Amino acid sequence: MSRENPRRVAFDVLRQVTGEDAYANLALAKRLATADLDPRDAGLVTELVSGTCRLMGTYDRIIAAAAGRKLGSFQPAVVDLLRLAAHQLLTMQVKKYAAVAATVDLARATVGQRVTGLVNAVSRRIGARTMDEWLNQLAAKQDRIGALAIRGHHPRWIVEAYADLLPADELEAALAANNVSPHPTLVLRPSLARIDDLVGATATRFSPFGATAPGTPADQATVRDGRAGVQDEGSQLVAWALSRTEAPSGPWLDTCAGPGGKAALLAGLAREAGSWLLASEAQEHRARLVRSALAAYPDGWQAITADGTRPAWDRAFSRIMVDVPCSGLGALRRRPESRWRRTPDDVTSLGDLQRLLLHSALDAAVDGAVVAYVTCSPHRAETTAVVDDVLAARPEVTRLRAADALPEVPDCAVGDDVQLWPHRHGTDAMFLSLLRVTSPR
Ligand SMILES: C[S@@+](CC[C@H](N)C(=O)[O-])C[C@H]1O[C@@H](n2cnc3c(N)ncnc32)[C@H](O)[C@@H]1O
């Protein structure tokens, strides 16, 4: 039996997310590791924190409308209490009386008796309507994009960016896919594990290395001993595409390798092809994660800490992955608070670095080498705009038809590049451009 109150634990984690900019997934995992909760209550805490963070912008509009005042006029801890109440009342379908009473008790225990009247009154007003009724009210005076943003629980600027990339009739499905937390996908390390080594596993749709299995990844001995890992299928597909594209023989390079998911898959594939991988990462603590991701392979790799814009290598490579730092807009379904925290500036602020990293990767290529430019963001400013700019200055580089490297994946071509989508492919929204360097400088 739990000795801690799950709603109190959820409130504490939410305070860290909204007050201290903590990542919800990390703060939640850390708190749950020491919480005195039975598995059912741990599940309740996860739903309260992840669900509240994912729909936070919607709940904030509802709270302001229900209270008839601006959110900024409330004490921040009271806003978090009301967000948790809104999630229980409007999404989890907790009985009105129970949700309001539990929120008032929590308000008394955390903020103090003086806010209980306010919390009680606003919670009741939130619960006086269903979610659909609230959404209808909030969307009523909006244009099409504004209404989609409200009904799909996204900030408007992200819906505008999606509208620039997807057919109009797919927008609703694309937003809805970000509202479902995916079950973790596992990757079987080439030469080390097969699907039969996982208990109860089912193969993923496209990647020959991917699998899903019931329970948590740590339940699987093959994951615990490093022969399998956790990796979105989209990340597996872009690494696989690089390995399948014709290239001269020679070593492989991953210039932005931390924390090492793609490097581990590439190292396995390089070994099978009789080659080896150099995995490079700028941040020392992330380079350590790369080493531990690669540790399952006794050989066939080397990991270094280096700035990819000022390369530490003095040789050239035949296959190069440059998986640049980006806004992470492609992984919104896995990062509950991310959509409300990101701003339009985040998709442009890394643009110079992304261009420099791609230039450096191309500089490191042997004649005929293939370079994969990858982002976990579908936003044009981080994908095609970067590749277009770099190619305009490099006549020796040609863009390949990247979808040819993934013939089993339908509807993934965007021009010559590949764009995966959660609602189409069940993967993160990974972008891939494959570039051939024909006569390096
Ligand atoms: C999108 S992540 C890479 C994910 C990784 N490929 C994987 O699959 O696990 C981008 C990485 O680039 C690193 N990075 C940022 N600036 C860099 C630079 N100038 N040179 C090399 N790596 C850099 C970040 O620290 C981060 O680990």
The ligand as an SDF file (V2000), in Angstrom:
LIG
                    3D

 27 29  0  0  0  0  0  0  0  0999 V2000
   20.1580   15.3480  -31.8400 C   0  0  0  0  0  0  0  0  0  0  0  0
   21.4290   15.0260  -30.7210 S   0  0  0  0  0  0  0  0  0  0  0  0
   22.1730   13.5790  -31.4120 C   0  0  0  0  0  0  0  0  0  0  0  0
   21.4640   12.3020  -31.0580 C   0  0  0  0  0  0  0  0  0  0  0  0
   22.3000   11.0830  -31.3530 C   0  0  0  0  0  0  0  0  0  0  0  0
   22.7170   11.0230  -32.7270 N   0  0  0  0  0  0  0  0  0  0  0  0
   21.5950    9.8000  -30.9940 C   0  0  0  0  0  0  0  0  0  0  0  0
   21.0210    9.1430  -31.8540 O   0  0  0  0  0  0  0  0  0  0  0  0
   21.6290    9.4200  -29.8170 O   0  0  0  0  0  0  0  0  0  0  0  0
   22.6190   16.2440  -31.1200 C   0  0  0  0  0  0  0  0  0  0  0  0
   23.9180   16.1200  -30.3650 C   0  0  0  0  0  0  0  0  0  0  0  0
   24.8260   17.0540  -30.9050 O   0  0  0  0  0  0  0  0  0  0  0  0
   25.6520   17.5030  -29.8710 C   0  0  0  0  0  0  0  0  0  0  0  0
   26.3130   18.7370  -30.3220 N   0  0  0  0  0  0  0  0  0  0  0  0
   25.9050   20.0170  -30.1730 C   0  0  0  0  0  0  0  0  0  0  0  0
   26.8010   20.8580  -30.7160 N   0  0  0  0  0  0  0  0  0  0  0  0
   27.7960   20.0830  -31.2360 C   0  0  0  0  0  0  0  0  0  0  0  0
   28.9990   20.3490  -31.9080 C   0  0  0  0  0  0  0  0  0  0  0  0
   29.3970   21.6060  -32.1750 N   0  0  0  0  0  0  0  0  0  0  0  0
   29.7800   19.3180  -32.2790 N   0  0  0  0  0  0  0  0  0  0  0  0
   29.4020   18.0440  -32.0150 C   0  0  0  0  0  0  0  0  0  0  0  0
   28.2730   17.7160  -31.3690 N   0  0  0  0  0  0  0  0  0  0  0  0
   27.4700   18.7280  -30.9910 C   0  0  0  0  0  0  0  0  0  0  0  0
   24.7160   17.6620  -28.7060 C   0  0  0  0  0  0  0  0  0  0  0  0
   25.4330   17.6840  -27.5000 O   0  0  0  0  0  0  0  0  0  0  0  0
   23.8330   16.4440  -28.8680 C   0  0  0  0  0  0  0  0  0  0  0  0
   24.3470   15.3850  -28.1250 O   0  0  0  0  0  0  0  0  0  0  0  0
  1  2  1  0
  2  3  1  0
  2 10  1  0
  3  4  1  0
  4  5  1  0
  5  6  1  0
  5  7  1  0
  7  8  2  0
  7  9  1  0
 10 11  1  0
 11 12  1  0
 11 26  1  0
 12 13  1  0
 13 14  1  0
 13 24  1  0
 14 15  1  0
 14 23  1  0
 15 16  2  0
 16 17  1  0
 17 18  1  0
 17 23  2  0
 18 19  1  0
 18 20  2  0
 20 21  1  0
 21 22  2  0
 22 23  1  0
 24 25  1  0
 24 26  1  0
 26 27  1  0
M  CHG  2   2   1   9  -1
M  END
$$$$
